[in-house]
């Protein structure tokens, strides 16, 4: 009985080992995995391009804001000068 149990366990272990060896992981990716990888790469590139576009737009808007602030300061100085000239009259 013990010998039969040992033989059964040995044969089962050998079968599991063979099963793992032949059906285990391969070093090659499957077509679906390659397609998913390409889609992920494309999405990442699109996101990076969108980020670059947003940074460019932010830079342009910051330039416009700076110009508007400078124009506001110029107008405030002109208003002060006009107020002083009116007070001197």
TIVO-2410 file (N, C-alpha, C; in nm, 3 decimals):
# residues 89
REC num residu      c1      c2      c3 atome chaine
REC   1      X   0.082  -0.119   0.000     N      A
REC   1      X   0.000   0.000   0.000    CA      A
REC   1      X   0.087   0.126   0.000     C      A
REC   2      X   0.191   0.124   0.083     N      A
REC   2      X   0.279   0.240   0.088    CA      A
REC   2      X   0.354   0.258  -0.042     C      A
REC   3      X   0.397   0.149  -0.100     N      A
REC   3      X   0.470   0.156  -0.225    CA      A
REC   3      X   0.379   0.211  -0.336     C      A
REC   4      X   0.256   0.175  -0.338     N      A
REC   4      X   0.161   0.223  -0.438    CA      A
REC   4      X   0.136   0.372  -0.418     C      A
REC   5      X   0.129   0.416  -0.292     N      A
REC   5      X   0.108   0.558  -0.263    CA      A
REC   5      X   0.229   0.640  -0.307     C      A
REC   6      X   0.350   0.591  -0.279     N      A
REC   6      X   0.471   0.660  -0.322    CA      A
REC   6      X   0.480   0.666  -0.475     C      A
REC   7      X   0.444   0.560  -0.539     N      A
REC   7      X   0.447   0.556  -0.685    CA      A
REC   7      X   0.346   0.656  -0.741     C      A
REC   8      X   0.226   0.659  -0.682     N      A
REC   8      X   0.123   0.752  -0.726    CA      A
REC   8      X   0.170   0.897  -0.709     C      A
REC   9      X   0.228   0.930  -0.594     N      A
REC   9      X   0.277   1.066  -0.568    CA      A
REC   9      X   0.391   1.098  -0.664     C      A
REC  10      X   0.480   1.005  -0.688     N      A
REC  10      X   0.592   1.027  -0.779    CA      A
REC  10      X   0.545   1.051  -0.922     C      A
REC  11      X   0.451   0.970  -0.967     N      A
REC  11      X   0.398   0.986  -1.102    CA      A
REC  11      X   0.323   1.118  -1.114     C      A
REC  12      X   0.246   1.153  -1.013     N      A
REC  12      X   0.173   1.280  -1.015    CA      A
REC  12      X   0.269   1.398  -1.018     C      A
REC  13      X   0.374   1.393  -0.936     N      A
REC  13      X   0.473   1.501  -0.936    CA      A
REC  13      X   0.543   1.511  -1.070     C      A
REC  14      X   0.577   1.399  -1.130     N      A
REC  14      X   0.642   1.399  -1.261    CA      A
REC  14      X   0.550   1.459  -1.367     C      A
REC  15      X   0.423   1.424  -1.361     N      A
REC  15      X   0.327   1.477  -1.458    CA      A
REC  15      X   0.312   1.628  -1.441     C      A
REC  16      X   0.306   1.675  -1.317     N      A
REC  16      X   0.296   1.819  -1.292    CA      A
REC  16      X   0.420   1.892  -1.342     C      A
REC  17      X   0.536   1.831  -1.320     N      A
REC  17      X   0.660   1.892  -1.366    CA      A
REC  17      X   0.662   1.900  -1.519     C      A
REC  18      X   0.623   1.795  -1.584     N      A
REC  18      X   0.618   1.795  -1.731    CA      A
REC  18      X   0.517   1.897  -1.780     C      A
REC  19      X   0.404   1.905  -1.713     N      A
REC  19      X   0.300   2.000  -1.752    CA      A
REC  19      X   0.352   2.143  -1.739     C      A
REC  20      X   0.422   2.173  -1.630     N      A
REC  20      X   0.476   2.307  -1.610    CA      A
REC  20      X   0.584   2.340  -1.713     C      A
REC  21      X   0.666   2.243  -1.746     N      A
REC  21      X   0.773   2.267  -1.841    CA      A
REC  21      X   0.718   2.296  -1.980     C      A
REC  22      X   0.622   2.218  -2.025     N      A
REC  22      X   0.572   2.234  -2.161    CA      A
REC  22      X   0.463   2.339  -2.176     C      A
REC  23      X   0.396   2.374  -2.070     N      A
REC  23      X   0.289   2.473  -2.083    CA      A
REC  23      X   0.321   2.601  -2.006     C      A
REC  24      X   0.443   2.617  -1.965     N      A
REC  24      X   0.484   2.735  -1.888    CA      A
REC  24      X   0.495   2.858  -1.976     C      A
REC  25      X   0.557   2.956  -1.920     N      A
REC  25      X   0.575   3.083  -1.989    CA      A
REC  25      X   0.672   3.069  -2.105     C      A
REC  26      X   0.645   3.145  -2.207     N      A
REC  26      X   0.737   3.148  -2.320    CA      A
REC  26      X   0.806   3.282  -2.322     C      A
REC  27      X   0.914   3.290  -2.395     N      A
REC  27      X   0.985   3.416  -2.402    CA      A
REC  27      X   0.928   3.506  -2.511     C      A
REC  28      X   0.830   3.457  -2.584     N      A
REC  28      X   0.769   3.533  -2.691    CA      A
REC  28      X   0.632   3.583  -2.648     C      A
REC  29      X   0.600   3.706  -2.687     N      A
REC  29      X   0.469   3.762  -2.654    CA      A
REC  29      X   0.367   3.715  -2.757     C      A
REC  30      X   0.245   3.707  -2.712     N      A
REC  30      X   0.136   3.670  -2.803    CA      A
REC  30      X   0.093   3.792  -2.882     C      A
REC  31      X   0.021   3.767  -2.990     N      A
REC  31      X  -0.022   3.876  -3.078    CA      A
REC  31      X  -0.110   3.977  -3.004     C      A
REC  32      X  -0.200   3.929  -2.919     N      A
REC  32      X  -0.287   4.019  -2.844    CA      A
REC  32      X  -0.205   4.105  -2.748     C      A
REC  33      X  -0.102   4.047  -2.689     N      A
REC  33      X  -0.016   4.124  -2.598    CA      A
REC  33      X   0.062   4.230  -2.674     C      A
REC  34      X   0.111   4.196  -2.793     N      A
REC  34      X   0.183   4.293  -2.874    CA      A
REC  34      X   0.092   4.407  -2.919     C      A
REC  35      X  -0.031   4.372  -2.954     N      A
REC  35      X  -0.126   4.475  -2.994    CA      A
REC  35      X  -0.160   4.567  -2.877     C      A
REC  36      X  -0.179   4.509  -2.759     N      A
REC  36      X  -0.206   4.591  -2.640    CA      A
REC  36      X  -0.088   4.682  -2.609     C      A
REC  37      X   0.032   4.631  -2.627     N      A
REC  37      X   0.152   4.712  -2.604    CA      A
REC  37      X   0.159   4.828  -2.702     C      A
REC  38      X   0.130   4.802  -2.827     N      A
REC  38      X   0.131   4.909  -2.928    CA      A
REC  38      X   0.024   5.014  -2.899     C      A
REC  39      X  -0.094   4.969  -2.857     N      A
REC  39      X  -0.201   5.063  -2.823    CA      A
REC  39      X  -0.161   5.149  -2.703     C      A
REC  40      X  -0.097   5.087  -2.607     N      A
REC  40      X  -0.052   5.160  -2.489    CA      A
REC  40      X   0.055   5.262  -2.527     C      A
REC  41      X   0.147   5.221  -2.614     N      A
REC  41      X   0.250   5.315  -2.661    CA      A
REC  41      X   0.188   5.433  -2.733     C      A
REC  42      X   0.090   5.404  -2.819     N      A
REC  42      X   0.023   5.511  -2.894    CA      A
REC  42      X  -0.050   5.606  -2.800     C      A
REC  43      X  -0.115   5.551  -2.699     N      A
REC  43      X  -0.185   5.635  -2.602    CA      A
REC  43      X  -0.087   5.721  -2.524     C      A
REC  44      X   0.026   5.664  -2.487     N      A
REC  44      X   0.127   5.740  -2.413    CA      A
REC  44      X   0.184   5.853  -2.499     C      A
REC  45      X   0.209   5.824  -2.626     N      A
REC  45      X   0.261   5.929  -2.715    CA      A
REC  45      X   0.157   6.039  -2.735     C      A
REC  46      X   0.032   6.001  -2.747     N      A
REC  46      X  -0.075   6.101  -2.763    CA      A
REC  46      X  -0.086   6.188  -2.638     C      A
REC  47      X  -0.073   6.125  -2.521     N      A
REC  47      X  -0.079   6.201  -2.396    CA      A
REC  47      X   0.040   6.296  -2.383     C      A
REC  48      X   0.158   6.251  -2.424     N      A
REC  48      X   0.275   6.337  -2.419    CA      A
REC  48      X   0.261   6.455  -2.515     C      A
REC  49      X   0.204   6.430  -2.633     N      A
REC  49      X   0.182   6.538  -2.729    CA      A
REC  49      X   0.079   6.638  -2.674     C      A
REC  50      X  -0.026   6.587  -2.612     N      A
REC  50      X  -0.127   6.675  -2.553    CA      A
REC  50      X  -0.066   6.759  -2.442     C      A
REC  51      X   0.021   6.699  -2.363     N      A
REC  51      X   0.090   6.773  -2.257    CA      A
REC  51      X   0.177   6.883  -2.315     C      A
REC  52      X   0.251   6.851  -2.420     N      A
REC  52      X   0.336   6.952  -2.485    CA      A
REC  52      X   0.251   7.066  -2.541     C      A
REC  53      X   0.137   7.031  -2.602     N      A
REC  53      X   0.047   7.134  -2.654    CA      A
REC  53      X  -0.006   7.224  -2.543     C      A
REC  54      X  -0.044   7.163  -2.432     N      A
REC  54      X  -0.095   7.241  -2.319    CA      A
REC  54      X   0.013   7.331  -2.260     C      A
REC  55      X   0.135   7.281  -2.252     N      A
REC  55      X   0.244   7.364  -2.201    CA      A
REC  55      X   0.270   7.482  -2.294     C      A
REC  56      X   0.265   7.459  -2.425     N      A
REC  56      X   0.282   7.568  -2.521    CA      A
REC  56      X   0.171   7.671  -2.509     C      A
REC  57      X   0.049   7.623  -2.494     N      A
REC  57      X  -0.064   7.715  -2.478    CA      A
REC  57      X  -0.053   7.794  -2.348     C      A
REC  58      X  -0.009   7.728  -2.241     N      A
REC  58      X   0.010   7.796  -2.113    CA      A
REC  58      X   0.115   7.905  -2.126     C      A
REC  59      X   0.223   7.874  -2.195     N      A
REC  59      X   0.329   7.973  -2.215    CA      A
REC  59      X   0.277   8.093  -2.293     C      A
REC  60      X   0.201   8.067  -2.397     N      A
REC  60      X   0.145   8.177  -2.477    CA      A
REC  60      X   0.050   8.262  -2.394     C      A
REC  61      X  -0.034   8.198  -2.315     N      A
REC  61      X  -0.129   8.272  -2.232    CA      A
REC  61      X  -0.057   8.353  -2.124     C      A
REC  62      X   0.051   8.297  -2.068     N      A
REC  62      X   0.129   8.372  -1.970    CA      A
REC  62      X   0.192   8.496  -2.034     C      A
REC  63      X   0.235   8.483  -2.159     N      A
REC  63      X   0.289   8.599  -2.231    CA      A
REC  63      X   0.183   8.705  -2.252     C      A
REC  64      X   0.063   8.662  -2.289     N      A
REC  64      X  -0.047   8.758  -2.307    CA      A
REC  64      X  -0.082   8.826  -2.175     C      A
REC  65      X  -0.081   8.750  -2.067     N      A
REC  65      X  -0.110   8.807  -1.936    CA      A
REC  65      X  -0.006   8.910  -1.897     C      A
REC  66      X   0.119   8.879  -1.923     N      A
REC  66      X   0.227   8.973  -1.893    CA      A
REC  66      X   0.210   9.102  -1.974     C      A
REC  67      X   0.176   9.089  -2.102     N      A
REC  67      X   0.154   9.206  -2.186    CA      A
REC  67      X   0.037   9.289  -2.133     C      A
REC  68      X  -0.070   9.222  -2.093     N      A
REC  68      X  -0.189   9.292  -2.042    CA      A
REC  68      X  -0.156   9.364  -1.911     C      A
REC  69      X  -0.076   9.302  -1.824     N      A
REC  69      X  -0.037   9.366  -1.699    CA      A
REC  69      X   0.049   9.490  -1.726     C      A
REC  70      X   0.137   9.479  -1.825     N      A
REC  70      X   0.221   9.594  -1.860    CA      A
REC  70      X   0.136   9.708  -1.915     C      A
REC  71      X   0.038   9.673  -1.999     N      A
REC  71      X  -0.052   9.775  -2.054    CA      A
REC  71      X  -0.132   9.840  -1.942     C      A
REC  72      X  -0.177   9.763  -1.845     N      A
REC  72      X  -0.251   9.816  -1.731    CA      A
REC  72      X  -0.164   9.914  -1.652     C      A
REC  73      X  -0.039   9.877  -1.628     N      A
REC  73      X   0.051   9.967  -1.555    CA      A
REC  73      X   0.073  10.096  -1.632     C      A
REC  74      X   0.090  10.086  -1.764     N      A
REC  74      X   0.108  10.206  -1.847    CA      A
REC  74      X  -0.014  10.296  -1.838     C      A
REC  75      X  -0.133  10.236  -1.842     N      A
REC  75      X  -0.257  10.314  -1.835    CA      A
REC  75      X  -0.274  10.378  -1.697     C      A
REC  76      X  -0.232  10.308  -1.591     N      A
REC  76      X  -0.240  10.367  -1.457    CA      A
REC  76      X  -0.146  10.486  -1.445     C      A
REC  77      X  -0.027  10.475  -1.504     N      A
REC  77      X   0.066  10.587  -1.500    CA      A
REC  77      X   0.012  10.705  -1.579     C      A
REC  78      X  -0.050  10.674  -1.694     N      A
REC  78      X  -0.109  10.782  -1.775    CA      A
REC  78      X  -0.224  10.847  -1.700     C      A
REC  79      X  -0.305  10.768  -1.630     N      A
REC  79      X  -0.416  10.822  -1.553    CA      A
REC  79      X  -0.364  10.913  -1.442     C      A
REC  80      X  -0.257  10.872  -1.377     N      A
REC  80      X  -0.198  10.952  -1.270    CA      A
REC  80      X  -0.146  11.084  -1.327     C      A
REC  81      X  -0.081  11.076  -1.443     N      A
REC  81      X  -0.028  11.197  -1.505    CA      A
REC  81      X  -0.140  11.293  -1.545     C      A
REC  82      X  -0.249  11.240  -1.601     N      A
REC  82      X  -0.363  11.322  -1.641    CA      A
REC  82      X  -0.429  11.384  -1.517     C      A
REC  83      X  -0.441  11.308  -1.411     N      A
REC  83      X  -0.500  11.360  -1.287    CA      A
REC  83      X  -0.416  11.473  -1.230     C      A
REC  84      X  -0.284  11.458  -1.237     N      A
REC  84      X  -0.195  11.565  -1.187    CA      A
REC  84      X  -0.206  11.691  -1.273     C      A
REC  85      X  -0.217  11.673  -1.406     N      A
REC  85      X  -0.231  11.789  -1.493    CA      A
REC  85      X  -0.365  11.859  -1.470     C      A
REC  86      X  -0.471  11.781  -1.445     N      A
REC  86      X  -0.602  11.842  -1.419    CA      A
REC  86      X  -0.601  11.917  -1.286     C      A
REC  87      X  -0.530  11.861  -1.186     N      A
REC  87      X  -0.523  11.928  -1.057    CA      A
REC  87      X  -0.442  12.057  -1.066     C      A
REC  88      X  -0.346  12.062  -1.157     N      A
REC  88      X  -0.262  12.181  -1.171    CA      A
REC  88      X  -0.336  12.292  -1.244     C      A
REC  89      X  -0.440  12.264  -1.314     N      A
REC  89      X  -0.513  12.367  -1.390    CA      A
REC  89      X  -0.588  12.456  -1.299     C      A
***
